[in-house]
Amino acid sequence: FLKSRFDRLAEWISAALGRPLAFLAALALVGFWAISGPLFSYSDTWQLVINTGTTISTFLMVFLLQNTGNRTIAELQA
């Protein structure tokens, strides 16, 4: 039950994040963060926001990529 729900969620996220619009949204977010630097005087907290956000995103994407790779290998073997 849990595996099938995770597989469906992983497929949906992969499809959504693999689109050009998702890349443009991420680019806009980083651009907004960079432009806001002077407003926050390039403070440690300002830097921590992007560092934390990218670290968490990367951590979660590792699981998504592993799931996608596992499904691809299983399909190739079938």
C-alpha positions in Angstrom: 0.0 0.0 0.0 2.7 2.5 1.1 5.0 1.5 -1.8 2.3 2.0 -4.4 1.4 5.4 -3.0 5.0 6.5 -2.9 5.5 5.3 -6.5 2.6 7.3 -7.7 3.7 10.4 -5.8 7.3 10.0 -7.1 6.0 9.7 -10.7 3.8 12.8 -10.3 6.7 14.8 -8.8 9.1 13.6 -11.5 6.7 14.7 -14.2 6.0 18.0 -12.6 9.6 18.9 -11.8 10.9 17.7 -15.1 9.0 20.5 -17.0 10.5 23.7 -18.2 8.1 25.7 -16.1 9.5 24.1 -12.9 13.0 25.1 -14.0 11.8 28.7 -14.7 10.1 28.8 -11.3 13.3 27.7 -9.5 15.3 30.2 -11.5 12.9 33.0 -10.6 13.1 32.0 -6.9 16.9 32.1 -6.9 16.7 35.4 -8.8 14.3 36.9 -6.3 16.6 35.7 -3.5 19.7 37.3 -5.2 17.9 40.6 -5.8 16.7 40.7 -2.2 20.3 40.6 -0.9 20.8 44.3 -0.5 17.4 44.6 1.3 18.8 42.2 3.9 22.3 43.5 3.8 23.6 40.2 2.6 23.1 38.9 6.2 23.9 35.4 7.5 20.2 34.7 7.7 19.8 35.7 4.1 22.5 33.3 3.0 21.1 30.6 5.3 17.7 30.7 3.5 19.1 29.7 0.2 21.5 27.2 1.7 18.8 25.5 3.7 16.4 25.5 0.8 18.8 24.0 -1.7 20.0 21.4 0.8 16.6 20.2 1.7 15.6 20.1 -2.0 18.7 18.1 -2.9 18.2 15.7 -0.1 14.6 14.9 -1.2 15.5 14.7 -4.9 18.0 11.9 -4.1 15.2 9.7 -3.0 13.1 10.7 -6.0 16.0 9.9 -8.4 16.7 6.6 -6.7 13.0 5.6 -7.0 13.0 6.6 -10.7 16.2 4.6 -11.3 14.8 1.6 -9.5 11.6 1.7 -11.6 13.6 2.1 -14.8 15.9 -0.9 -14.0 12.8 -3.1 -13.1 11.1 -2.1 -16.4 14.3 -2.9 -18.4 14.6 -6.3 -16.7 10.9 -7.2 -17.4 
